[in-house]
Amino acid sequence: MKTSIRLNVIGVALLSSISIAAAMSPNSASPQDRLSLTSKQQKTAWMDISKQAIKENPPAKFAAKIGVVVPGTLMTYPVPITTSSKIPVLRRYQYALLENNSLLIVNPNDKKIAGVITR
């Protein structure tokens, strides 16, 4: 009986450590709330996305800053495959292109702005 309990405890501990390690992995599938792109990556993202994006008109008092939640009235779209193939880190994000030529990179999980690219 004691051996069975010990084996169960060991099994739970192993499964827990695997889950924790997966969550801490740098290749985790979850987007972050702050994204750092090089100037070349920003230019590539702008060129690719702005060709096909519809410009959105944000609410009057909306300030496009990193960490700010995108208003529900602003549509976000998945980053195109052509862009994410060139910049793999963008694969897990969405975007919105504003009338003022600000390209917002948005975390789809919490709708927070992770990056702002301007032209």
Steps between C-alpha positions, in 0.01 A plus 500: 500500500778745594686415179189575293453838667868586452483412131189715456668795674811460283285482186313818590827677580649400164194614307498830688866567425445428130209747490702769677797450269277525192343821630842656559637400161615792281325329207170507684194547279375799699565850367654760730371847584820666378658425166845612387553512125805625317455797267529260204225278645282805562547616141420153365189470718384846393553432130327159506204587720425852375455368145193301598374655823191712537569815698296520818372818659567472875286663770581869556683462832683176417878517551690227316769405753660171598303330775171679422198283425360545150139626510233247404392726212840458334530191280818291525610240247750213502844592368514376138691179433728683256607734779531238772713282272748789478463597868406180689453677835191673353327168431311508830386863477225703340515849353296813442596782263377841612405802288803687638732233350572323829525124465405334828630153581251349743511205739180309411470351850452825691465751212793705632726683258839327486655730239432817302656560159452846350561646155 
